């Protein structure tokens, strides 16, 4: 094989027309592999760490791509030909993905600062190499940047499409390895362009070896999740991944039953009863716990269970005599694979009984499209203590617990129907009190004059639950509780030795009574030590309970042993992420002037020109993250929202990039008009998304995907134009700063991805989208005040 030194110079600028399709294919395959890796990491990080770390993966990817832009300055000085360099980087990246994934999946996963830093920078390595490849190629093909950027974004869109089937077929770790295969393919393309046949053959052989590794790994789990949430994974009898979860089945220690474990953390036991000969002790055990109370009030009820998991609430309904029980379970591995096809014997074929109907669907979507009315609607510990205690859901959206959701539920109850929610009890109460605040808000919106007559709360103590913690069961009735209902609750609580926390007409002063009876709600919410205001679909952060005024106090004073810290542990973690993101951004922004000063332009207005790329990067990511969360309810799951929104935006942006050369023609005045149109389109999105999404929740999933694409694509098309147009204008003014613009754009995206969550929590998703649009207004003014408006020859340093 000839040395890289002796390879003939070959650049995109000098390539003939016959080479352009290969260049486009190389860019597309690199981008496909990059986005597939990014999205696969969101799923794996959700298992190894927690749900909100999906956004950590996005931040890591953006940081790596930006740092790769900086690194490309170094690579550009190497004396090898361009495509030889990109081929070497792509091959090195395929190997780096294998090594980094092994490191990330076999470490303990501790969430301290050192562990977070190690995970952050290890996972960033493949994105640094990918960013360098794309930065080198785009800088060298700047005269055709609109087409190159089109194939860049089209490849990313293909990565979105590939994610869900790959996760379903081969699982999370192997999907990461598929990204390594794709980088080996791109290396072969680059070596072909570099006229290096040995490099091309070596890349193909390496790719085939990686395919063999995936096959081996599917059977022997060499590269797999070994630790999760800081604990080693043990004793799993069955494991299966799908596009939004990792489900395992394992025995419960000391008990003759199994547990279903979701994402290596949240567990649901598999109920096992013989209803033909149910013993009095079993019947008592099913009825006289908090989740059994709705069936003591409404025996033999027509029942809807949201999130039935292993079947305990379904068993409670059957034990009470119910002949019509519907369970809505979002996860097909639980509802179908474990409970109905592969292991039905563990539950005595519970989900195959004629009285039971199991639907695989998101609970809100099912309720919205259902025409049935139920006597009991139940959701017990949907999102469990194991996750909540570690703060996994404190900053995640949960559309089951919003005022909008409660209105849906109440409208699907019979006149004597009730809904029952069981949450973990704390002192003073947080989650259960917020459930009551949601109930009051929903009942008042339905025109109920005295919501206090519609609510009851019972508490099961710590000792009865074998050390798991207290549980509050909140009963909410469509009609006021009758005297007979109240008497039954009091009698059942006495029999079960449970505490009656609130009943209509009882004089015991508790926060629940104060909340239901106060005439000054805002004063009560402001004075209460935790934020228990009702949340809406626009701010669906049910588990986040830190008062805004107490944020800094919490971060500085919270003890790691306190319940407050356990519930909201995500706060210091997310702040650590922001600190790391700031540090990463400073690295991206500071390294070029410190180490590569001779490469930077000294033209007047250079900083203003680069602010343009900063503003469009921040605006794009703010809008994207907010839309992802906004469409979780509409599409039914965060993974679907993540995939469809990113696919819609990047594909539409790709077509916008392709059209920008013809529509804008590198004319600053037209760019200004496009920026104004983007702001208008984004502001329209903020107004229209909520009513469209809410009215279409019950539609079939394929139709919802098409509607999502139709809503998002127009803005995405326009948002694809500024970046390649800006690069083209920049090339005429200060060509040496093109890679710097790439890095600046990515750096702003890093910060934007971390800031988006806080904006959504405190200001809501709609306003976060509006702020994203405002960044495009800022970009407009940066064009008006920078050399981008009036291109002039650049003055280069050195």
KAZIZI-V553870 format. One record per run of one state. SS is the DSSP state (H for helix, E for strand, - for the rest). FROM is the first residue (numbers start at 0). LEN is the number of residues. If there is no record, write none. Layout:
ss->{SS/SS}
from->{FROM/FROM}
len->{LEN/LEN}
//
This chain:
ss->{-/H/-/H/-/H/-/H/-/H/-/H/-/H/-/H/-/E/-/E/-/E/-/E/-/E/-/E/-/H/-/H/-/H/-/E/-/H/-/E/-/H/-/H/-/H/-/E/-/H/-/E/-/H/-/H/-/E/-/H/-/H/E/-/E/-/H/-/E/-/H/-/H/-/H/-/H/-/H/-/H/-/H/-/E/-/H/-/H/-/H/-/H/-/H/-/H/-/H/-/E/-}
from->{0/3/6/16/48/50/76/81/106/112/140/141/170/171/193/196/220/226/228/230/232/235/242/244/251/257/262/265/269/274/277/279/287/289/297/302/306/311/319/324/329/331/342/343/347/349/352/355/360/362/369/373/380/384/389/402/411/412/424/430/445/450/454/460/470/477/482/496/498/502/510/517/520/527/536/539/547/557/562/567/569/595/596/599/600/601/605/630/631/635/637/663/667/695/700/719/720/763/764/784/795/796}
len->{3/3/10/32/2/26/5/25/6/28/1/29/1/22/3/24/6/2/2/2/3/7/2/7/6/5/3/4/5/3/2/8/2/8/5/4/5/8/5/5/2/11/1/4/2/3/3/5/2/7/4/7/4/5/13/9/1/12/6/15/5/4/6/10/7/5/14/2/4/8/7/3/7/9/3/8/10/5/5/2/26/1/3/1/1/4/25/1/4/2/26/4/28/5/19/1/43/1/20/11/1/2}
//
